[in-house]
C-alpha cells in the first residue's frame, strides 16, 4: 500500500493474516498502522486450525511457517502459506504494535478468530 501516513480511519483484513509469513508479520502490521490515523479502528479475522479442512497441513524443517497443500480442480497441487494463531499469540503479536490490546479485543472460536481494537498513536 502506497498511501501517505494518516490516510485512513479504519482497516479491515479478513482471511489475510494467515497468508503472511511469520518473518514478515511485524512489518505487515507496522505498514498497515502507518497509513492509519490516530484512533483508527482495526478489525482482522481469519481461520482457526481445524484438522482436515482446507488441505493437509505441511511443515518444513527449519521454517517457522506452516503451509496447506491445496489441490486445484485440474489436479495440480500447491503449497500455500497458512499460519494459525492462538488467542494468546494474537494478544502478544498485536500488543507489540499497539500497547493497548486486551484479552477482550480477541475472539477465538472453533472456526474463526477476530481481533478488534482502536489504534492509539
PALO-591598 format. One record per residue (C-alpha): residue number from 1; residue in three letters; y, x, z. Coordinates in nm, 2 decimals, padded with zeros to 4 digits. Last residue first. Example, Ala and Ser with C-alpha at 12.3 -4.5 7.8 and 13.67 -1.06 7.14 Angstrom:
REM residues 2
2	SER	-00.11	01.37	00.71
1	ALA	-00.45	01.23	00.78
This chain:
REM residues 121
121	UNK	00.66	-00.06	01.82
120	UNK	00.48	-00.36	01.96
119	UNK	00.23	-00.51	01.72
118	UNK	00.12	-00.86	01.82
117	UNK	-00.26	-00.90	01.85
116	UNK	-00.56	-01.09	01.71
115	UNK	-00.90	-00.93	01.68
114	UNK	-01.19	-01.10	01.52
113	UNK	-01.57	-01.09	01.53
112	UNK	-01.83	-01.26	01.32
111	UNK	-02.19	-01.38	01.31
110	UNK	-02.30	-01.40	01.68
109	UNK	-01.96	-01.38	01.83
108	UNK	-01.71	-01.11	01.93
107	UNK	-01.36	-01.24	02.00
106	UNK	-01.10	-00.98	02.08
105	UNK	-00.74	-01.03	02.20
104	UNK	-00.87	-01.15	02.54
103	UNK	-01.01	-00.80	02.61
102	UNK	-00.65	-00.66	02.58
101	UNK	-00.46	-00.48	02.30
100	UNK	-00.13	-00.35	02.41
99	UNK	-00.13	00.03	02.36
98	UNK	-00.12	-00.04	01.99
97	UNK	-00.29	00.24	01.80
96	UNK	-00.54	00.39	02.05
95	UNK	-00.58	00.04	02.19
94	UNK	-00.71	-00.07	01.84
93	UNK	-01.01	00.16	01.85
92	UNK	-01.09	00.12	02.22
91	UNK	-01.08	-00.26	02.20
90	UNK	-01.28	-00.27	01.88
89	UNK	-01.54	-00.03	02.02
88	UNK	-01.57	-00.25	02.33
87	UNK	-01.62	-00.57	02.12
86	UNK	-01.89	-00.39	01.93
85	UNK	-01.82	-00.27	01.58
84	UNK	-02.02	-00.26	01.25
83	UNK	-01.98	-00.02	00.97
82	UNK	-02.07	-00.12	00.61
81	UNK	-02.02	00.15	00.35
80	UNK	-02.21	00.02	00.04
79	UNK	-02.52	00.18	-00.10
78	UNK	-02.61	00.04	-00.44
77	UNK	-02.92	-00.11	-00.60
76	UNK	-02.96	-00.23	-00.96
75	UNK	-03.18	-00.53	-01.01
74	UNK	-02.95	-00.71	-01.26
73	UNK	-02.87	-00.97	-00.99
72	UNK	-02.74	-00.70	-00.76
71	UNK	-02.93	-00.53	-00.48
70	UNK	-02.73	-00.41	-00.18
69	UNK	-02.84	-00.12	00.04
68	UNK	-02.60	-00.15	00.34
67	UNK	-02.44	00.16	00.48
66	UNK	-02.37	00.31	00.82
65	UNK	-02.11	00.57	00.89
64	UNK	-02.14	00.86	01.14
63	UNK	-02.29	01.09	00.87
62	UNK	-02.50	01.38	01.00
61	UNK	-02.83	01.23	00.88
60	UNK	-02.76	00.92	00.66
59	UNK	-02.80	00.57	00.79
58	UNK	-02.91	00.26	00.60
57	UNK	-02.90	-00.11	00.70
56	UNK	-03.11	-00.32	00.45
55	UNK	-02.92	-00.59	00.27
54	UNK	-02.66	-00.85	00.36
53	UNK	-02.85	-01.02	00.64
52	UNK	-03.19	-00.87	00.76
51	UNK	-03.07	-00.78	01.11
50	UNK	-02.74	-00.94	01.20
49	UNK	-02.46	-00.69	01.26
48	UNK	-02.13	-00.86	01.33
47	UNK	-01.91	-00.95	01.03
46	UNK	-01.54	-00.91	01.00
45	UNK	-01.20	-01.03	01.12
44	UNK	-00.85	-00.88	01.15
43	UNK	-00.54	-01.07	01.26
42	UNK	-00.21	-00.88	01.31
41	UNK	00.12	-01.04	01.42
40	UNK	00.43	-00.84	01.37
39	UNK	00.64	-00.78	01.68
38	UNK	00.81	-00.47	01.53
37	UNK	00.80	-00.49	01.15
36	UNK	00.48	-00.39	00.97
35	UNK	00.45	-00.14	00.69
34	UNK	00.35	00.15	00.92
33	UNK	00.10	-00.07	01.11
32	UNK	-00.11	-00.09	00.80
31	UNK	-00.09	00.29	00.75
30	UNK	-00.18	00.35	01.11
29	UNK	-00.48	00.12	01.09
28	UNK	-00.61	00.28	00.77
27	UNK	-00.54	00.63	00.91
26	UNK	-00.75	00.55	01.22
25	UNK	-01.03	00.40	01.00
24	UNK	-01.06	00.70	00.77
23	UNK	-01.33	00.91	00.94
22	UNK	-01.52	00.58	01.02
21	UNK	-01.53	00.49	00.65
20	UNK	-01.36	00.16	00.57
19	UNK	-01.60	-00.11	00.45
18	UNK	-01.63	-00.27	00.79
17	UNK	-01.25	-00.30	00.81
16	UNK	-01.24	-00.53	00.50
15	UNK	-01.42	-00.86	00.58
14	UNK	-01.09	-01.02	00.66
13	UNK	-00.75	-00.84	00.68
12	UNK	-00.44	-01.04	00.77
11	UNK	-00.11	-00.86	00.85
10	UNK	00.22	-01.00	00.98
9	UNK	00.59	-00.96	00.98
8	UNK	00.60	-00.74	00.67
7	UNK	00.84	-00.48	00.52
6	UNK	00.91	-00.29	00.85
5	UNK	00.84	00.05	00.68
4	UNK	00.88	00.06	00.30
3	UNK	00.59	-00.05	00.09
2	UNK	00.33	00.15	-00.10
1	UNK	00.00	00.00	00.00
